[in-house]
Amino acid sequence: MQNQEGEATMGRQEEMTRRRTDLEGERKRTSQDGIKILQGNNMKEGAKHKQNAEPRGGSNDGEAGRND
């Protein structure tokens, strides 16, 4: 492909595409790491909660049960 000056513009397009995919790869990596960190924290919180939690009532004790 050529612009009005007759220069090849395809190289630039490829470079932009490559840069975009690099950025998307970065983003995916960080979001995956973020998810792992959050899951780690949630696991700890969950274990703590289970130790301290009072038993939840059944469906007929008049209290609304939490739907985790």
Buried (B, 14 or more C-beta within 10 A) or exposed (E): EEEEEEEEEEEEEEEEEEEEEEEEEEEEEEEEEEEEEEEEEEEEEEEEEEEEEEEEEEEEEEEEEEEE
